[in-house]
Amino acid sequence: MSNNNASTNLAVAHKAVKQLRLEASVRRIHVSQAATDLKNFCLQNAHKDPLLMGVPSGDNPFRPPKSCGLL
């Protein structure tokens, strides 16, 4: 039973090492560069953002229902 535990621990350790090697090979950028890129993206796409520009009433599926004027 102890041999089975050791082989399980070894398999877990190999899996962890494989994952760490994968993560170490990922290309990284500086936080300042990522922040600059994100800011530029937001500024370039601000005119498309419905939270900033609002939703046209004809396109808004959540607008309040209109009451019927015939009754």
Buried (B, 14 or more C-beta within 10 A) or exposed (E): EEEEEEEEEEEEEEEEEEEEEEEEEEEEEEEEEEEEEEEEEEEEEEEEEEEEEEEEEEEEEEEEEEEEEEE
